[in-house]
Amino acid sequence: MLVTVTPEDLAHLRRARDLMDREYARPLDVPAMARAALMSPSHFSRQFRAAYGETPYSYLMTRRIERAKALLRLGKLPVTEVCVEVGCTSLGSFSARFTELVGESPSAYRARSHTALAAVPGCRLKGLTRPSRFREAPGPRAT
């Protein structure tokens, strides 16, 4: 079934996406996000996926992992505190999702040197460090 997103719906969806970007550490569920978009939860979920190509929960978790990566690069907080700081309630789920999106565990990510990123301007750093569900599969490269 093809879902059409109207310009009005897109404006409402942006309100919910902005809420997730701003309040990622708060407990947010689909009904709360749907209220921000002035939609029912089921309509909101369908429209969000049609507009952004992922579920609202997946988008929220990607934002949380993005923030977690920044905190882990600083190296000041243990992984458990980073997990809580970004709004996750389960260390196991946080670690599994982090590993899925980043390709390594939070502890391994924090232990790796990130000195090369120190010279990158913040406006470029966000794009370079954004987690993605669509990573390239490792394998031989064509020459």
Legacy VTK file of the C-alpha trace (Angstrom):
# vtk DataFile Version 3.0
C-alpha trace
ASCII
DATASET POLYDATA
POINTS 143 float
0.000 0.000 0.000
1.396 3.366 -1.053
1.249 5.996 1.679
1.078 9.610 0.530
2.529 12.276 2.803
0.921 15.671 2.317
2.858 18.912 2.908
0.648 19.518 5.968
1.448 16.061 7.362
5.143 16.643 6.709
5.032 19.872 8.731
3.430 17.949 11.615
5.951 15.127 11.307
8.792 17.642 11.548
7.409 18.744 14.922
7.694 15.176 16.207
11.153 14.726 14.676
12.289 17.986 16.271
10.934 16.721 19.597
13.008 13.531 19.230
16.115 15.542 18.308
15.651 17.885 21.252
14.302 15.523 23.927
16.074 12.263 22.969
17.050 11.593 26.599
13.439 11.748 27.792
11.253 8.655 27.799
9.446 9.043 24.470
6.952 6.576 23.094
4.965 6.555 19.860
1.806 8.038 21.463
3.834 10.993 22.828
5.496 11.563 19.465
2.132 11.243 17.695
0.647 13.905 19.989
3.452 16.273 18.967
2.542 15.590 15.323
-1.198 15.992 16.013
-1.879 12.478 14.684
-3.106 9.157 15.972
-0.244 6.770 16.872
-0.913 4.374 13.978
-1.291 7.155 11.387
1.826 8.848 12.755
3.880 5.648 12.483
2.785 5.030 8.885
3.365 8.638 7.821
6.727 8.901 9.589
8.003 5.765 7.869
6.729 6.981 4.494
8.357 10.394 4.928
11.691 9.404 6.503
12.209 5.773 5.494
12.396 4.426 9.047
10.142 3.958 12.035
9.907 6.659 14.708
11.589 4.322 17.223
14.452 3.610 14.836
14.949 7.345 14.238
14.950 8.032 17.991
17.453 5.258 18.686
19.733 6.523 15.927
19.713 9.972 17.533
20.450 8.412 20.942
23.354 6.396 19.540
24.658 9.511 17.777
24.717 11.361 21.122
26.218 8.329 22.855
29.092 8.296 20.363
29.869 11.913 21.230
29.864 11.145 24.966
31.998 8.040 24.492
34.570 10.000 22.462
35.003 12.295 25.458
35.780 9.212 27.568
34.637 10.733 30.851
31.609 8.537 31.574
31.329 4.757 31.916
29.204 3.037 29.256
26.385 2.464 31.767
26.130 6.189 32.513
26.232 7.048 28.811
23.368 4.601 28.287
21.248 6.368 30.930
22.351 9.834 29.812
20.989 9.306 26.297
17.638 7.965 27.529
18.069 4.202 27.252
16.832 2.082 30.143
18.446 -1.243 29.240
22.216 -1.528 28.938
21.842 -4.750 26.946
19.477 -3.208 24.390
21.631 -0.082 24.188
24.806 -2.106 23.590
23.122 -4.335 20.993
21.703 -1.372 19.069
24.999 0.537 19.335
26.895 -2.454 17.947
24.322 -2.894 15.165
24.568 0.747 14.056
28.245 1.473 14.698
29.834 -1.900 14.028
31.567 -2.223 17.376
30.588 -2.286 21.038
30.356 0.953 23.053
33.435 -0.067 25.084
35.466 -0.782 21.947
34.324 2.513 20.410
35.351 4.462 23.527
38.737 2.674 23.728
39.600 3.512 20.102
41.519 6.732 19.540
39.446 9.568 18.119
42.230 12.158 17.925
41.826 12.456 14.151
38.276 13.720 14.707
39.475 16.536 16.975
40.517 18.619 13.958
37.212 18.166 12.115
34.786 21.117 12.357
31.568 20.324 14.213
29.408 20.917 11.146
31.267 18.129 9.280
31.768 15.884 12.322
28.043 15.260 12.690
27.794 13.810 9.202
30.985 11.766 9.561
29.979 10.179 12.853
26.235 9.688 12.229
25.315 6.042 12.806
23.631 4.242 9.945
21.675 1.028 9.552
23.036 0.874 6.007
26.764 0.240 6.441
28.832 -1.224 3.641
29.397 -4.922 4.023
33.064 -5.784 4.515
34.639 -7.556 1.624
37.176 -7.300 -1.172
37.247 -4.053 -3.046
37.560 -3.819 -6.785
40.831 -2.333 -8.008
LINES 1 144
143 0 1 2 3 4 5 6 7 8 9 10 11 12 13 14 15 16 17 18 19 20 21 22 23 24 25 26 27 28 29 30 31 32 33 34 35 36 37 38 39 40 41 42 43 44 45 46 47 48 49 50 51 52 53 54 55 56 57 58 59 60 61 62 63 64 65 66 67 68 69 70 71 72 73 74 75 76 77 78 79 80 81 82 83 84 85 86 87 88 89 90 91 92 93 94 95 96 97 98 99 100 101 102 103 104 105 106 107 108 109 110 111 112 113 114 115 116 117 118 119 120 121 122 123 124 125 126 127 128 129 130 131 132 133 134 135 136 137 138 139 140 141 142
